[in-house]
């Protein structure tokens, strides 16, 4: 195996490293230039509960009480 420092191959490794770094820098610059940041409006949730929804919630709770899990009379 040859020593890359003695044979002059280190120049090729440095050029490869420099080219990879420059490509990474160019991609970073391109991504920051073409990245449009949109202004996002703040979302507010409606905290008021209407009477219709309250009635539906009560009906659902009443229905859940009637259809509970029942055990069988005999075990098999």
SETI-213105 format. One record per residue (C-alpha): residue number from 0; residue in one letter; z, x, y. Coordinates in steps of 0.25 Angstrom, whole numbers, plus 5000, padded with zeros to 4 digits. Layout:
BEGIN
[node NUM A [Z X Y]]
...
//
This chain:
BEGIN
[node 0 X [5000 5000 5000]]
[node 1 X [4996 5005 5014]]
[node 2 X [5005 5006 5025]]
[node 3 X [4999 4997 5037]]
[node 4 X [5006 5006 5047]]
[node 5 X [4998 5018 5043]]
[node 6 X [4985 5012 5040]]
[node 7 X [4983 5005 5053]]
[node 8 X [4984 4990 5047]]
[node 9 X [4996 4987 5056]]
[node 10 X [4986 4984 5067]]
[node 11 X [4980 4973 5059]]
[node 12 X [4993 4967 5057]]
[node 13 X [4997 4968 5071]]
[node 14 X [4984 4961 5075]]
[node 15 X [4986 4950 5065]]
[node 16 X [5000 4948 5070]]
[node 17 X [4995 4947 5085]]
[node 18 X [4984 4938 5081]]
[node 19 X [4993 4928 5074]]
[node 20 X [5003 4929 5086]]
[node 21 X [4992 4926 5096]]
[node 22 X [4987 4914 5088]]
[node 23 X [5001 4908 5088]]
[node 24 X [5002 4910 5103]]
[node 25 X [4989 4903 5105]]
[node 26 X [4992 4891 5096]]
[node 27 X [5006 4890 5104]]
[node 28 X [4999 4890 5117]]
[node 29 X [4988 4880 5112]]
[node 30 X [4999 4871 5107]]
[node 31 X [5007 4871 5120]]
[node 32 X [4994 4869 5129]]
[node 33 X [4989 4857 5121]]
[node 34 X [5003 4850 5118]]
[node 35 X [5004 4838 5127]]
[node 36 X [5018 4833 5129]]
[node 37 X [5018 4818 5131]]
[node 38 X [5029 4812 5139]]
[node 39 X [5037 4803 5129]]
[node 40 X [5044 4790 5135]]
[node 41 X [5058 4788 5132]]
[node 42 X [5060 4776 5122]]
[node 43 X [5070 4766 5124]]
[node 44 X [5075 4757 5113]]
[node 45 X [5078 4742 5116]]
[node 46 X [5093 4741 5114]]
[node 47 X [5093 4726 5116]]
[node 48 X [5094 4718 5104]]
[node 49 X [5087 4704 5105]]
[node 50 X [5093 4692 5099]]
[node 51 X [5082 4690 5089]]
[node 52 X [5084 4703 5083]]
[node 53 X [5099 4700 5082]]
[node 54 X [5097 4687 5075]]
[node 55 X [5087 4694 5065]]
[node 56 X [5098 4705 5062]]
[node 57 X [5108 4694 5059]]
[node 58 X [5099 4687 5050]]
[node 59 X [5095 4700 5042]]
[node 60 X [5110 4703 5041]]
[node 61 X [5113 4689 5035]]
[node 62 X [5101 4690 5025]]
[node 63 X [5106 4704 5021]]
[node 64 X [5120 4698 5017]]
[node 65 X [5113 4687 5008]]
[node 66 X [5104 4697 5001]]
[node 67 X [5115 4707 4997]]
[node 68 X [5115 4715 4984]]
[node 69 X [5121 4707 4972]]
[node 70 X [5126 4713 4959]]
[node 71 X [5122 4707 4946]]
[node 72 X [5131 4698 4939]]
[node 73 X [5129 4706 4926]]
[node 74 X [5127 4721 4924]]
[node 75 X [5116 4725 4914]]
//
